[in-house]
Every structure is written in C-alpha cells, then in structure tokens.
C-alpha cells in the first residue's frame, strides 16, 4: 500500500463529547463517547468539492497553511461536568475542500435541516448561520423550526457562556473569535440536533444550546457553522485503516 493510499484510508476517531442542555443547566457527556469516521481529503473521488491530486510540495504548503488557521479555545464555560453515561453516537465526517478542516454531517431543527459543520475539538460552542446573516451559506431559519427556542438575557443558560453577553433587546448574544482573527456573532438559542448512531440509525437530542450566527468575518464565513467538541483532556484517538 502506497503512502497516498494510506492517506486515503478512513480514520476512526473516538472521544468524549460535552454538550450544554437546558434540562440540567450543566455540561453533560452526551452519550459515553462519540465515534466519528474521518475521511481524508485525498480519498474523496466522487464528491463535488474534491480537488485534483496535489503534488508532494503542494501537500506540504497546504499543511503549513492549514496549521496557521487552527482556532484557539475561546469557548470555555463556567459549568462543571457531570458523569452521565449513555450509548455511543457515530457521525459521518467528510473533508473540507482545502483539506484543513473535517466536516460533520448532522441535522438541526424540526423539520431537520442537514448541515455540514466544521468539527472543532478546541471550542465548546456549536453555531450555525441563521437568517439575516448577510452573505452566509445554507442558513438556518428559526421560524421554520418548531423546536427552536431563543434564550433571553436573564436565562441561566446565557450566564454559562463566558463569551455571551446581555444586550438591550433582552437577547442572549454571543461573540467568539478564533486564532486567525475570524469571528462569529449572534444570539444563543436551544434546538434539537439529530445525529447518526453507530448502528446506522438516528438519535434526536433536544434542547442543545447553540449559537445562531447573524454575522461572521474571516475564514469561518465560508463554513455553514462549527460543531464545538472541546474536551482535550478527556478524549482519545483511535485510528485504523480499512
């Protein structure tokens, strides 16, 4: 097997996931662990965003550029973690066009709207582009979802995010900045997320706190949103080829 073929292999990644829900007001491990299938960018031959094969120097340059855009963790929270243990969730993951970011395929709201969110293990905030976000891609319209609940500035969930703040309209607003100076701003809300299980089915998780982005700047503006999975001290990676 050549090096190129090994790069094309599918990786299995397992780590603990922390999600903020409204039921307990705390960060809880959603399921015991989350198993993601990571597909290397060079292995995607049929997807429309795949690029022609790059030369070795091009791969090196691309890797250097990618390393410069890794986001810092600006999403620490003030809440303690609990020890809820449930089943696993398996989420298909596909590569972004330039290969610097892996995208997670999930659905949000009711009826479910499919979204490709950038997987970020360095932050906890989940956010997607919403309506009234100028120039944003694949926006989520809260008015079309029966399970959307916007958080008020005096809600307990609003105070749990250090990057959230109260505004004059009694909305719980957030602002997050990444290492490459790109930013996302909007309001915090609760919504139902749909994940793929390890058996190929789906599991619906209600009342996940997430950011409804109304304005983005920089590299994150090209994304549909970010799935923050920050838990660096508690996840572990298991990679294998098949």
N, C-alpha and C positions, 0 to 999 in steps of 0.2 A: 504494500500500500504506500503510495507516494505521500509526500508532505501535504500536497494540495488536496488529496483525497481525505487526509486526516482532518484538515481544516474544514472540509465539507461535512464531516460527521456531525451527528446530532448529539448535543450535550444534555445530560440530565442534571438539574440543579435543585437542591433541596435546602430550604431554610425556613425558620420560624417567621410568621407574619403577624404584625401588630396592626390592628385596625381600631379606630375610635368609633364606638357606637353610642347611641343615646340611651340605651336601656340601663347601663350601669354607670355611665358617665366616666368610664375609665378605659384605658387602652387594654384590650384583651387579645390574647393569641387567638386568631380566627382559625379554627382547626389546630391540630398539633404542629403541622408543618405544611408548607406549600411546595409542591413539586412542579417545576417548570421545565419544559422542553425547549432548550436553546438551539436554534438552527443558525449555523454560521452563514455569513452573507454570501460566501462563495458557493454554498451548496444550493442556493435558490436559483434554479434554471428556468422555471416556468412563471415565476411571479413577475408582474409588470414593472416592479421597481428594481429589478436586478440589473446590474451593470455588466458590460463585457469583462472578461477576465483581465485583471491587472497584472503588470509585471512585478517582479520582486521589489524593485526600487519604489514603484508606486504604492505597494502594500506598506512599505516602511514609512513613506511620507504620510500616508493615510493614518497609520497607527500613531505617529507623533502628533498629528493634528487632532486626533480623537482624544488623546490623553490630555490635551490642553483645555478640553471643554467639559471635563467631569465636574458635576455640580458639588458644591460644598453642602454640608448638612446645616440648613437654615430652618429646620422644621422640628427642633426639639420641643417637647411638651412638658407640662408641669405635673403630669399624672403618673401614678405608679402602675406597674404591670400586674395583672392577675395570672392565675395558673390554670385557666380553663383549657381542657383537653378534649378535642373532638376529632373528626376524621380528617383525612388529607384532602386538599384541593389541588387539582392539576390544571394548569393554564397553558395553552399553546403560546409559544413565543416565536416571533419572526424578526428578522433584522431590518433596521432602517436602511435607506438607500446607500448611505455612505459607510455603513457597517459599524459606526461608532456607538450606536445605541440599539438595544434589543427592545422590540415592541411586544406588548402583551395584549392579546385579543380577549376583551371582556364585553359585557353589555351593561348599560345603565338605564334605570328608569322602568316605567311600565306605561305603554309597551316598551320592551327592551330596545335600546339603540346601540348597535355594535360600535365599539370604539377600539382603536389601536393606540394604547397608551405606552409611553416610554417607561420602561422599568428602571427605577432608581432606588438602590439599596442605601443611599446616603440621605434620604429625607423621608418623613412620615406623611406629609400632606399628599393626598390624592386630589388632582384638579383636572377639569376638562374645560374646553372652550364653550361658552354659552352664548345665547343670542345677545345682540347688541355689542358683541366683540368684533370690531372692525377688522376686516381682512383675515379673519380666523377660518380654519378649515374644519369641516364636519362638526358644526356647532350643535350643542345640545340645547333644546328648547324646553325649559322647565314647565312651560304652560301646557305642553303636550304630554306630560307625565303625571299620572295620578298618585304617584308615591313621593313626589318632591315636596320637601318642607324646608323653607328658608329659616335660618336661625336669626333670632333677634339679638341685639347687643347685650341684653341682660340675661341671656340663656347661659346655663352652666357650661355648655359645650364651647361657647365663644371664649370663655376665660381660660380654657385648657390649651389654647394655642398661643405661644409667645409671639407669633408673627401676626396675630389677629388684633383688631382694634375696633373701638366703637366709633360710629360716625353719627352725623346729625340726623340721619334718617332712621335711626334705631336699627340699622342692619349690622350684622357682624361681618366686618370687612377683613380681608387679609392682604398681605403683600409679602412676597417671597422673592429673594434674589439669589442667583446662582453664581458660581465662581467666575464664569465668563461674563458677568455683569448683565446677563439676561434676567428678565423679571416677569412675574405673573401677579396680577392684581384682580380682585373680585370680591365676592361675598361667600361666606360659608353656609352650607346647607346640609340636609340629610337626604339620602336617596338609597334606593335599592340597587345593589350590584349583583350581576349574575356571573358565576364562574363555572368553568368546566371541571367536573370531578375526575378522579383517577380512573373511573370505570367508563368514562365517555359520556356520562350524563351531565346534568347541570345542578347547581345549588344556588339558591337565591339568598342573599344576605341583606336584610333590611336595615335601614337607619344607619348607614355608614356616613360619617361626617366627611365632606369633601368640599373642595373649592370650586365655585362656579366662576370661571375666569371671564372678566369683562374687558381686560386689556393685557396684552403681552408685548414684550420687547426683546429683541435679540433672537438667539437660536431657538428658544422654546416656542417662538411664534410659529415655527414650521411644524410643530407637533400638534396632535389632537389633544394632548394632555400628558400628565405624568402620574404614574402609579407609584407612590412613595411606599417603600417596603423597609424602611430603615430599622435594622436590628443587627448592627455589625458585631456585637459581642455575643449574639445568640444563634447566628445561622452558620451552617457549614455547607460546603460544596461537594457534590459527588458527581464526577464526570466519567462517562464511558462512551465508547463508540458502538454503534450498531447500524 
